[in-house]
Amino acid sequence: MTGEKTDMAHQVVYRQVLPGLVLLGVLLNSLCVLVLTRPRVRSTQVSRYFLVLVVSDLLVCFFYIPIITTINGCTFSSYAETFYFAHFGWSLVVLSHSVGTYTILWLALDRFMAVWTPLLYTKVQKKPNFMLVRMVVTVVACIMIHLVYIVRGEVTCYTNTITWSNATWNTSDGYGCSYQHYNPLVLADNCANNDWVVSSGFQHDYSEYWHKVYRNFYSLMVMCLPSCFMAVFNIGLVVGVMEGRVRLPAATQGEARTNERALVTTMIAMTASYVLLILPITVYLISYAEHLLNRCHCDYTYELFRHLANCLQLLEHVIHIVFLTALNRKFRQELKIILEGKKEDGEQSQREGEDAGVDSHHRSSQP
C-alpha cells in the first residue's frame, strides 16, 4: 500500500503521542504558572525568569495544536486553516520555543557568572531594569528572526488530482517515491475538494541561495549557538560544584546557601535535558531537512526520525515542572498548598516573601 508506514506513523504520532504530550504540557505548565505567580514565590528575580520559561512552554503546547489537527500540514478542512499553517503554524511554535531557549540560556549564564565571577555578576544584576530589558530584547529579536518565515508562506491549490506511488512512475523525487505532474493555481481560496498544499516559510524559496544562507543563520542563532553555550555553562557549573565554588559570604547563612545550591543544581538539570532532547531535531533540521512535495504520502526514513525528534522536542517543554518540584523547596511547598487546597496565612506569606528578596548572589559583593 502506498505510504503505509507513513500513514501508520502519522496516526501514532499526530493522533496519540503528540496530543497526549500537549494535554500534559498545558496542564502542568498552567500549574507552574499558578505556583510561580504566588507572592512567596514570585518575589525572587529568578522566579520571574522561570515564569517566562513556563509561559513560553505553555505557548508551544497551544501552538502545537494546529500542527496536530492538520497532521503537520497534510490535511486541511478550510482555507483559513491552510493559510494559518502556511504563515503561522510552525513559525509560532519555534518562535515560542526560541524564547524559552534563550530564557534557559540567560538563567544558565547567570548561575555560571555567580559561580565563577560573582563580583561581575553582582555588578551586572544591579543595573536598572536589567531583567526587563534583557527579556524585551530577547522577545523582539526572536520575532525578527522568524518574521521572514511568517511572511514567505504560500498556499497552493492543485487543479487536477494527484496520484502518489512508491513504484517507479513518470516523475521521481530521488527517493523511490514518484508522482504525476500537476498544474498549480497559487493562492486560491476556493479550492475544489480542498486540495490545498502548503509551502511554509521554511519551505518556500527553499532552493534559492538567500534562503540557504538564511537557514544557516537561523540554525546558528536558534539551535546551535544556544545549545553549545548551554553545554559549556553546564560543564562549568558541574566543575564549580565539584570544586566547592557554590558558596556565599560568611554572613549569609542557612536557607540562602541551600537555595543557591538548589538553583545551580536546577540549571544543571535543565540545560542537560534541553541539549539532549533538542539534539535530534537539530540534527534533522541541519542534516536531513528537505522540501519534499510528497512527504505526506510516501515513506521516508528521515520523516520517521523527524516524528521522533518532534516528540522529544515537545517533551522538553513539558518536564520543567519536574525539576522545579524536585529541586526547589519553595516551589514544592506552594505546589503542595495548591494541590491540598490549603489557605495560607496572609501575614506569614508577606513576611516570607520579604525575606526571600532577590536571589542571594544578587546581594553578595564577594566570592
KATA-V763840 format. One record per backbone hydrogen bond with DSSP energy under -1.0 kcal/mol. NH is the residue of the N-H (numbers start at 0). CO is the residue of the C=O. Records with the same first field share a line. If there is no record, write none. Layout:
NH = CO + CO
//
This chain:
3 = 0
6 = 2
7 = 3
8 = 4
9 = 5
10 = 6
11 = 7
12 = 8
13 = 9
16 = 11
17 = 12
19 = 15
20 = 16
21 = 17
22 = 18
23 = 19
24 = 20
25 = 21
26 = 22
27 = 23
28 = 24
29 = 25
30 = 26
31 = 27
32 = 28
33 = 29
34 = 30
35 = 31
36 = 32
37 = 34
40 = 37
41 = 37
43 = 40
48 = 44
49 = 45
50 = 46
51 = 47
52 = 48
53 = 49
54 = 50
55 = 51
56 = 52
57 = 53
58 = 54
59 = 55
60 = 56
61 = 57
62 = 58
63 = 59
64 = 61
67 = 63
68 = 64
69 = 65
70 = 67
71 = 66
73 = 69
74 = 69
81 = 77
82 = 78
83 = 79
84 = 80
85 = 81
86 = 82
87 = 83
88 = 83
91 = 87
92 = 88
93 = 89
94 = 90
95 = 91
96 = 92
97 = 93
98 = 94
99 = 95
100 = 96
101 = 97
102 = 98
103 = 99
104 = 100
105 = 101
106 = 102
107 = 103
108 = 104
109 = 105
110 = 106
111 = 107
112 = 108
113 = 109
114 = 110
115 = 111
116 = 112
120 = 116
121 = 117
122 = 118
123 = 119
124 = 120
125 = 121
126 = 123
129 = 126
132 = 128
133 = 129
134 = 130
135 = 131
136 = 132
137 = 133
138 = 134
139 = 135
140 = 136
141 = 137
142 = 138
143 = 139
144 = 140
145 = 141
149 = 145
150 = 146
151 = 147
153 = 198
155 = 196
156 = 184
157 = 194
158 = 182
164 = 177
172 = 176
177 = 164
178 = 170
179 = 162
184 = 156
186 = 154
193 = 190
194 = 191
195 = 193
196 = 155
198 = 153
202 = 199
203 = 199
205 = 202
207 = 204
211 = 207
212 = 208
213 = 209
214 = 210
215 = 211
216 = 212
217 = 213
218 = 214
219 = 215
220 = 216
221 = 217
222 = 218
223 = 218
224 = 219
226 = 222
227 = 223
228 = 224
229 = 225
230 = 226
231 = 227
232 = 228
233 = 229
234 = 230
235 = 231
236 = 232
237 = 233
238 = 234
239 = 235
240 = 236
241 = 237
242 = 238
243 = 240
244 = 239
246 = 244
251 = 248
255 = 252
257 = 253
258 = 254
259 = 255
260 = 256
261 = 257
262 = 258
263 = 259
264 = 260
265 = 261
266 = 262
267 = 263
268 = 264
269 = 265
270 = 266
271 = 267
272 = 268
273 = 269
274 = 270
275 = 271
276 = 272
277 = 273
278 = 274
281 = 277
282 = 278
283 = 279
284 = 280
285 = 281
286 = 282
287 = 283
288 = 283
291 = 289
294 = 291
296 = 293
297 = 293
303 = 299
304 = 300
305 = 301
306 = 302
307 = 303
308 = 304
309 = 305
310 = 306
311 = 307
312 = 308
313 = 309
314 = 310
315 = 311
316 = 313
317 = 314
318 = 314
321 = 318
323 = 319
324 = 320
325 = 321
326 = 322
327 = 323
331 = 327
332 = 328
333 = 329
334 = 330
335 = 331
336 = 332
337 = 333
338 = 334
339 = 335
341 = 336
348 = 344
349 = 345
350 = 346
351 = 347
352 = 348
353 = 349
354 = 350
355 = 351
356 = 352
361 = 358
362 = 359
363 = 359
//
